[in-house]
Structures are given as structure tokens and as C-alpha cells.
Amino acid sequence: MQNIAIALGALFLAVVYTRVRSSRGVIKDIPGPPSPSWLFGKNTADLIILEVPYGVYEFQWQKMYGMLYRTRGCFGENRLMISDPGTLKHILMHPATYMKSPQQQLINSTGLGLGSLLFVEGDTHRRIRAVMNPAFSAASIRALSPTLKKAAREVHFALRYHNLVCVHIRVFSTRHLNFFFSRSVIAADRSKVSVLQDGILPYIPKSLMNVILRFPPPALVKLLEFKSAIGVLAKRLITEKTDALELGIEPEKDLISVLGGFFPLNVPPRVSRASVGSNSESTSKMTFEEIQDQFGTITVAGEDTTANTVAWSLYELAKNPDFQKELRVELDEAGPDDSVDYDKLPRLNALLKEILRLYSTVPQTERVVAKDSVLPLSEPITTTSGKIITEIPVKKGQHLVIAISSYHRLTSVWGEDAEEFKPSRWLDGNMPASGASLGPYSNLLAFLGGSRTCIGSHRLAEMQIIISELVRKFSFALPDDSDVQRTFAITLVPMTANRPRLPLRVSRLQ
């Protein structure tokens, strides 16, 4: 016990020493909101991430301090909140220099696995992504159109026989797991202890972290339970697929088939080695554990984001009945849904772009500087000492926040009405964004950018089909007592009365 106390004391002193050293330099003079506590910070985690509705302080501070400002973490840590397009592009184009934070990676490794696409880096990331890319190509998603349309019709039939006075659109979210995906990994209640744990986490040696994981606190237990449940499902689905292959049943072109076609030798006993890894042209295979780890990744990064984007779309359609009617006319004029080219429906795609802009599925993400570097600025910054700077030297270990939702509200990029829901900004061939080109889709950061662009950026077809089916058959309005709040719980979730749901008045159309 005495040795543990000495080790923790030494770790605490090391953290404080590192923080004091990092407080020197130009970053300490970058403007930003004041912090009431050197020890606990009280800016980034408490006021930005956990404030409801999300963005109350973040968007206000952007107006006050600009596209790049300083916030404070515990132990006086200086952090940079960044929405500057030029700076963001530089960060996203250099993933080896600006890497995911230890806090993020602990969440990813514990809840998703060491083989998760969200966890791996470098050559391993490139290899796994190359294996998975075919399943997420635009062609593969289009090939799934019949399946997606069938799912949308099932939703339609479920609503058809529902009491349609007021329907609660339930949104799957890790909010059910008590915010275990918030920045506080060790404790989700953002107590003073959890804030300190969050600040110390990057400095805990791997050997000590392995000991901690043997006796995990409640928040990590939730992550481990999620991983275990997903692992059982993954094994069952993979086994069913390989059993079908052994029986000579032609596999469907889905994610499991794509990954299964690249199985290596390290597979569970029930999975036939003869039926997997049969793609002789592949030299970049995945281990069974890596394949299994992608299921949790897809659940969190794919299903959550799609479901919440659809939910926010229905919410804004309910708030804007005139645009909802215009969209319904567009869909009706497009003809039977089996023959519709959804990419050629301007109002439908304007709706999705505006939702992805105003309701970014992941409002922010973090990076840590892996080696000393320099951040370029699109516009000069005047420091608190009066010095004008056009770039910021950053030391290894510097904490950065990619402020996606803040970028999507920059008036310099999106216009003076950037905070308004305005699908018309995307119509008549308009490209409302100006400045540096970011992201793979309409200059939006909803799918990030660079080599770590979200692999599911082509999954817009799912949203197009589901929204179209619902809008064709139903009319949506908000109930009189509607009080929907934006809440950050991995993704941006609609919350009502502290529950992840979206109350809507739904009427069947003739």
C-alpha cells in the first residue's frame, strides 16, 4: 500500500511539473474564457461537453474569442479549441502528428477493442480500412437499396397501426449507459475526483493501467459489458455466415461477407478455414479479433449517427411545415420509390446537408500533438500581451479540440445566417461554404477529413431512403409542450425530460 501511495504521489508531482512547463510559451497568451480553478479547470468538460443544450458556451465563446481560443483543463492545462478552417485542414492532413487523445483511446480500446478502426493507427489503420472500404463504397450502399427500402417500409407499417396522437421517436444512444462515452472515462458524473482522473490519465504508465483495468470502476464496467455483448453477437453472425458458405449458399454482398472473405488463419474452432480467406488476391487480411472489433465500431459510429441524423431531420421538418410540404411534393413528383434517384432530389439533399451542418453527429473530437509542430492560422490572432501572431508553435502533448459544431456555425464560412436552419442555402446550385475545402461532403466536417475520413460517409443513401418513405406516408408536427434539447452523448442526441427521445405528432396521409 505504501508503494502504491508513493507511486501515485510521484505521478501527481510529474503531472504538475509537466503542466507548469507547458504553461509557458505563446499558448498561455491566447485569449479565452477565465477558469475559476487551477486544480479542476471547469471549462472544457463541464461547460462545453455536458452543458444542455449542447453549444451554449461553446458558440458564445467563439463569438467572443474567435476561431481559435484557449480553455483550461485541470492542473492549469492549456487546451486549444479550434474551428479555424486552415488550422483544421492542417491537423486532419497530418494524423501522425495530431493523434487521438489517451482519453479517447482508452474508451475505444476498452469498449470497442484493440482492433477497432477507431483505435488503430498508422499501417494497421490503413490495412484494416483497405479491407473494409469495399463494403462502404457508394456502389455497395446502392446495392443495398432493396434492403434499406424494406426496412423503411417496416417503420411505415409500424407507425401505420400505432396510436398517432403523439409518437416518441426513440433514439438509440449511449446516454443509456450514463454518459460513459463522455470525456470522463473513469467517472461519468463529472465529480471533482473524475476531473482529476481525466487530467492524470495521459500520464498513467501502461503497466499501471493494466492493473486498473483488472478492477475497473463503474464507467469502465459499462464499456466492458458493451464489448462483451457485441462480441457474442459478432461471433454468432460470423459463424452463421461461414456455415452458409460451407453449404454452398452464395453470400450476400454485405459487410460480414466482405470482412469474412479476408479471414486469416486465426479463427474460432467453428469457423471453417476453407470457407474463409478464400480471396487469393488479398495480401492484407484481418485477424478474427480485428473483424469482431469492427462490430462495436459500426454500432456506435454507424447506427447511432444515422439514427440521430434521421431523428433531427424529422424534428426540423416538424418545425418547418412549409418546407416539409415542398419536400413531399418533390418526392411525389419523383415517381415510385423503386425508380427514384435520390441524389437528384435537391430538397431532400438540402435537408440532409443542413441537418449535418447544424446537428453535427459528433460535435467535437480531440487530438494530442505527438511531436513538436506549428499550427497555421487562417487569420492572425492578437494575444493578451498585444502580440499579433499568424501561427502557433505547439509542444508534444498539447491538447487540441476539433470544434466541428463551431466550424459549422462560422459566419465567415456559412454566412451571417449560419446559426439558422435554412435548407435553401443549398438549393439552386449554391455552395454556401467558402474558404479551405474540408471534409468529403459539401465542405462539411460531419465525416471529418484526411486519411481518417469516416468510412461511412457514403451511408447517406440510408437516410435518404428512410426519410423519403416516412415523408411520403406521414405528416410530422411538434406537440404543444415540446422541449427537445441537444445533448452530447457520443453523438448529438435529442433529449426530452432527460430521456433520449423525440416526441412528434404524426398523421397518416391519404
N, C-alpha and C positions, 0 to 999 in steps of 0.2 A: 504493500500500500504506500509506503514511504517513497519507493522508487517511482511509482506512478505519479505521486504528488510532485516530486522533483521534476519529472519529465514534463508534466503539464505546466509547471511554473516556468521551466526553461522555454517551452513553446510559447507561452504568453509573452515573455520578455522578447523573444525573437520576433513575434508579430508586431509588438510595439516599436521595436527598433527599426523594423522594415518600414512601418508606417511613417515614422519620423523622418527617415531618409527620403521616402517617396514624396513627402510633403514639400520638398524643395523643388526649385525649378519653376518654369513658366506656368505649369498647370495650377499651382496654388493661386495664381493671379487671374485666372479665367473667371469671369463673373458667373454667379449662380446664387441660388437661394441660400439663406443662412441656415446653419444647423444648431439646434438648441443643446446638443450634447456631443462632446468629443468621443465619448465612450460608445454611445449607441447610434450616432448618426441621425436617424429619424427623418431621412429624406427619401432615398430611392425606394426601399422596400415598403415602408409603411404608407407613404403618401402617394407614390406613383402606382405601385402594383396593386395594393389592397384597397385603395380608395374606391368607393362606389358612388356614382357611376365612374367607370374607368375613364381616366383622362382629365379629371377636374383640375388637378395641379399641373400635370404634365403639359397640357395645352396652354395653360395660363403662363407657365414659366417660359415656354417657347416664345410667347409674345413679349415677355419682359426681357429675356436674356438672349434670344436669337436661336440660330440653328445648331449651335454647339455651346453647352454650358456645363458648369461643374456642379455636381451634387456630392454629398458626403455620406460615406458609409461608417461603420463602427471603427473605433480606434483612429478617428480622424482621416480615414481613407478618402482620397480624392478620386471621384469617378467622373467620366465624361458621358453626357447624354447627347447623342449625335443624330441630327436629321439633315445635316448639310449634304446635298446630293453628291458633290465632288468627293467629300470625305468618305461617304458611304460606299461609293463606287470603288475607291482605293482599298477599303477594308475588305469588301467582298471579292475583289480580284486577287487578293493575297491571303488565301486561307491558311498558309503555313506560317504566316507572321501574326495573324489575328485569329486565334483559336478559341474554341468553346471554353467557357469558364469551368473550373473544377466543380463548382456547384451544379452546373448543368450536366456535366459528365457523370457525376455521382448518381444523379437522377436517372440518366439514360442507361448507365451500366446496371444499376440495381433493378430498375423497373422494366427495362427492355432487353438487356443482355449485352455482353461484350461484343457480339457480332452485329448488333443493330446498326443500320445505316446511319442513324442519328448519333452513334457513338464513335464509330471507327474513323480514322484519319488517314491521309496520305495514300499510299499504294493500295492498302486494304480497302479504303473507301472507293477508290477507282475500280478495283476488281469487282466488288460486290455491286456497285452501281451498274457496271457494264453487263452483269448477269441479269439485273432487274429491269434495265431500260426497255427491252422489247415488250414487256407486259404493260408498260405505261406509255407507250408511243401513241400518237394520235390515231394511227391505224388500228391498234389493238382496242382502244377505247371505242372507236366507231363500230368495230366488230361486235362489241358487247351491247349495242343499241337494243336488240330484241330483249335481252335480259333486263336492261335498265327500264325499258318501257313496261315490261311485265311488272317490275317492282313498283313503278309509279301507278300502274292501274290497281295494284293491290292496295295502295294507300287510298286511291279513289274509292274503291269498293268499301274499304273500312269506314271511310267518312260518310259514304252514302247511307249506311244503315246506323249511323251514330246520331245521338241527340244533338242537333246542330245549333242549339241556342248559343252555347259557348264551348269551344273546343280548346283544350290545353295541348299545345304542341310541345311534347316533352323532348327535351334536348339532352342527349347523352353527353355527360361531361364528367371529368374527374373531380368536379365540385362534390360529387357523391363521396369521394374519398377524402373529404376535408382538406381540400387545397394542397394535397401532398405534392403537387407539381408546382407550387409557388416557389419563390426563390429560397424560402427557408426549408431546407431539406430535412433537418433534424427535428424541427417542431413547426407545426403549421399555424400556431396561434399567434405568431409574431410577438412572443413574450420577450423580455429583456435577455433571458438566457438564450433563446433561439436566435436572436440578433447577434449575440456574441459568438455562438456556434457557427453561424453563417460566415462571420468575419474570419474566424480561425481556420475553417475548413480547408482553404487552399494550402495551408501550411502543415497540415497533419501528414506525417510520413505514411507511405503506402502500407508498411507493416503494421502500424498502429491502426490504420483504417480497417484493415482486415480483421483485427481484434474487435473493433467496434461493431462491425457487421455480423459478428457471431452473436452479439447481444443487442440487436437493433432496437432503437427507440420506436414508438408507435408509428410515426410517419413513414419510416423505412419499412416497417412491417407491412403497411398497406402496399408499398411498391413491390415487395417480395410476393405478397399474395396475388397481386395482379399478374406478375410474371409467371407464377406457378399456374394460374388458371389458363392463361394464354398458351403456356407450354403444353398443357394437356390437350387443348383444342387443336393446336398445331400438329401434334403427333397423330391425332385421330384423322385429321384431314389428309395428311401426307400418306398415312397408311392406306386409307381408302383409295387414294389416287393410284398408288403403286399396285394395290391388289387388282384394281380395274385394268391396269396395264398388263399384268400377268395373265389376265383372262382375255386379252386381245381387244379390249374395248378402247376405241380411239379416244384420246384425251381431248377435252375442250381446250381452246386457247385462252387459258386464264393464268393468273399469277402463279398458282400452285404448279401448273404444268410447266411453265417457263422455268421456275426455280428447280422443279424436280428433274427436268431434262439436263440439269447441270450438277446432279448429285455426285459427290465424291465417294470414296470408299468407306468413309467413316459414317455409317448409317445405322439406325437401330436394327435389332435382330429381325423384326417382322418385315422390314423393307428390303425387297429383293435387289441385290446389286446388279442383277442382269437387267432389271427394268428401269434402272436409273443411271444417270451419267452416260446415256447412250449417244449423246451428241458428240461424235468423234472430232468435230471441228473445234470444240471448246477446249481452251487451254487455261481458262480462268474459272475454276469451279468453286463452289461454296461448300463448306462443311455442313453436316446436318444441323449442328448447333447454330450456325450462321443463318441457315434457312429458317429455323424455328424462331430465332430472334427477330425476324422481319415481321412476324405476325402481330406482335405487340406494337411495333413501329407503325404498321399500316392502320391498326385500330385507332391509335392516338393521333397520328399525323394525317390519316386519310379520312376515316369515317367521321371523326369529331369535326374536322374542318368543313367537310361537305355538309353535314347535318346542320351546323350552325350557320353556314352561309345561306342555306335554303331558308332556315328559320328567320334570319334577318331580312331576307328578301320578302317573305310573306308579311313581316312586320311593316316594312316600308310601303308595300303595296296597300296594306290596310290603312295606313296613314295618308296615302295619296290615291284616293279612289279614281280621280280623273286619269292618272297615268295607268292605273290598273285596267280601266276600260279600254284605253288605247292599246295596251298590250294584248288584251283579249281579242280585240278586232284584228290585230296583226296576226295572231295565231289562227283565228278562224279563216282569214283570207289566205293563209299559207296552205290550206287544204288538209287532208287526212294526215294524222301524225306519222303514219308509216312512210310518207313521201316527203316529209319536211327536212330541209337542210337548215338546221338550227343556227349555223354560223352566218346565215344570210338574213337573219331576223334582227334588224337594227335595235328595236326597243328592248327585246329580250337581252341582247348582249350589252346594251347600255345599262340596263338594270344591274346585271351581274358585275360589270366594271365599277359602277358606283357603290355597290354593296362592298366589294372587295376593297375599295378605297376608304369608305367611311367606317366600315366594320371589319377592319383587318383581322383575319382569323387568329393570327399571332401578333399581338400589338407591339411587342418588342422582343428582342433576343440579345444575348450577351456575348462578348468576346473578351479575351485577355491577350495582351501583347506577349508573344512568345520570344521576341528578341527586340532589342532597341531599334526604333524606327522613327519615321517622321510622318505626321498626318497632314496632308494638304488641305487647304480651306478654299471654298468657292468664293467667300467674301472675307475680307480682313476682320479681325476681332480687336477691339480695344480692351486691354487688360485693366484690372483695377488700379494698376500703377500708372496707367496712361500710355502704355506702350502699344503700338499698332503691330499686330503680327499677322502673317499670311500662311504660317504653318506651325505645327505644334510638335516638338520633339517628345517622344513617349518612351519610357523605360520598360524593360521586360517586367511583366507582372501588372502593368497598368490595366485597370478595369474599364471597359467600354460598353456602352449600351447602344445598340442599333434601334433607334426610336422609329419604328415602322409607322405607327399611327400618327406620330408627329409629322413625319415626312409627308404623309398623305393629306396633311392639312396646311402645308406651306402655301401661303398666298403667292409667293414668288414662283411657284411651280404650277399651281392649280387655279390661280386667280383669286380675286377678292372674296368670292363666294365659296371658298374652299371648305368651309365648315357646313355648308348646306347640302342636303340631299338633292341632287339636280342631275338626273339621268340625261337631260337634254344636252349637257355639255359634251356628250359622246356622240350625238347624232349629227347628221348631215356631213359626215366625213370629218368631223372635228377630232383633233388630237389635243386635248386641253393641256397636257403636260408640256413644260418647257424645261430646258437645262439638260444636265447629264442624263444619258439613257441608262435606266436602271430596270432590272427585272426582265423576265422573258415575256411578259404580257402587258402591253399598253403602258409601259413605264411605271407599272405598279410594283411595289415591293412585297405584295401578298405571298409570292413564292420565292422571296429573296432573289439572289442572283449569283453570278460567278459559277465556279465549279460545284458549289453546294446548292445550286438552284433546286427547289423542291421537285422531287422526281414525279410527283403527282400533278404537275402544272397542266397536264392535258386532260385532267378529270373534269373540266368544265362541262363536258357533254352530259355527265350525270346530273349536274344542277340544271342544265338547260331542259333536259327531258322531264325531270320531276316537276319543276316549276311550271312548265308548259302544260303538263297533264292536269295539274291542280287548278291553274288559272282558267283553263278551258271549261272545267266542270263546276267550279265553285267561285263564289264571291267572298272576299275577306274584308272584315272591318274590326276595329278595336272595340272592346267593351267599354262602357262608360267609366268604369273605375280602373282603367288600365294604368299601371305604374311599372313599366318594364325598364330595367336598369342594365347598362353594360357592365359586365363583371369579368374580370380576368381570372380564368381557371384553366391554364394551359392555352385554351382558345378563348375568344371573346364570346361569352355566353349570355343569352337573355335570361335575366333573373326576375322573378316576381315573388314577393313575400319570402325572400331568402331561399327560393327553390328554383332549380333550372327548368323553367317552363315559359311558354309564351301563350297567354290567353288570347284567343281570337273568336270573333263571331263569324261563323261560316254558314253561308246559304247556298243550297243547291241551285244550279241554273237549269233551265228547261232545255 
